[in-house]
Amino acid sequence: MVTDITQKELQEWLDERRPVMIVDVREPAEFSNGHVPGAQLAPLKELADKAQTWDQDTQVVVVCHSGNRSQRAAAWLEQMGFRHVSNLSGGMQAWRGPVE
């Protein structure tokens, strides 16, 4: 089952420089309007292909606009064998940290 992470928890992880891969599953236009620093873009339709190149032991946090797409994407990643997947609760709407 996918766990949710709050924006505060994610910000703490980033401040602590914890190894985490942030995957933004929004569309390119949404991503270009602002995203969590260091996030990589992997729109839902490209997620399966991109995920094949990632280490399944990596801590992954999935982000979208509101948390709905990222919840689905996180579940897919778990089905693909990823062991440490979290969903950013509330997505970018809840994010209060810096944006790129």
Secondary structure, 3 states (H helix, E strand, C coil): CCEEECHHHHHHHHHCCCCCEEEECCCHHHHHCCCCCCCEECCHHHHHHHHCCCCCCCEEEEECCCCHHHHHHHHHHHHCCCCEEEEECCHHHHCCCCCC
